[in-house]
Amino acid sequence: MKEDFLRPPQSVAEYGADAVRVIGILSVLVAAIWSTPTDAGILALALPALMLPRVLGMRGGIDLAIGLIVLIAAASNVFDVYRTLTGWDLVVHFVCTGALAATGYLVLSRLGIVTAQESPAFRPRIPIILCTVIGLAASAVWEMIEWAGRTFVTDEIFVTYEDTIGDMAMGGLGALAAGILVAVVRLERHRPA
């Protein structure tokens, strides 16, 4: 993993993914200086998800896509897009939860908990089921964070029962779609023998 993180980018997509990571780090610093602590905290929550694809050695295009999805999700919160653009919240929950579920599958694969995609023992049904479960769990955790933020930090965070259920449902569907993708598309870049 260390080698993947330190490896120089070798394609346009990998350079793009690294640029997204730099933008993510700079956005936290900018928000910490010129915005609110809440905005800086929201953007900082995105940093692990921006870094993990690089650490895992994900393919450049997938790394770039995940980075953009996560950064857009965080920025949408900071710039209040969720409140101003009807349905945007559901779209982001679908796409972002799917991206995180696919990343979660690769983490479990690297830890030896599930079969790696390149293994002859790999079965496509496993990521379909597991990514869905990961996505639903991540959706539940996110909704708990939103509730805690509203309860203990600021009442500016929008939380209702209908919103919570809708977000979790779309996250679960996005994770199912990601599981189907993981069943047929290799996440990691090819490594030399």
C-alpha positions, 0 to 999 in steps of 0.5 A: 500500500505504501508503494502505491501511495508513493508511486508517481502518477503514470497517466492523465487520469492518475494526474487528475486524481492527484490534482483532486486530492490537492484541491481537497486538502486546499479546500479544507485549509481555505474553509478553516481560514475564510469560512466556518469550522463546520465547513472545514470539518465537512471538507476534512471528512472527505479527505480519507475517501480522497486518499484511500483510492491512491493507497489501494492502487486503484486504476486511474480513472476509477480513482479520479471518479471517486475523488470527484464524486467525494469532493462534489458531495462535500462541496455541495454541502458547503455551498448549500446545493442540497437545499437549492437543487431539488433531488441533488441530495438523492443523486449524490447519495446514490453515486457517492455511496456506490463509490464508497462501497466499491472502495470498501470492497477493495479494502476488505479484499486487501485485508484478505477478508473477501476474495480478490477480483483477480483470484480464480475463486472470485465470484461476481455475486459476492461484491453484489451482495457485499457492496450493497451491505457496505453501502447500507451500513455507510448510509446508516452511519452517515445519517447518524452523523447528520443527526448528531451534527444537528443535535449537538453542533448546529440546527442548520443541518437538515434532518427529517425522517423522510430525508433520512429514509430516502437518503438510505434507500438511494445509498443502498441502490447506489451500492447495489449498482457499484456491486454490479460494477465491481463484479465485472470491472477490475478496480486495481491497476495492473501490477507488473509481475 
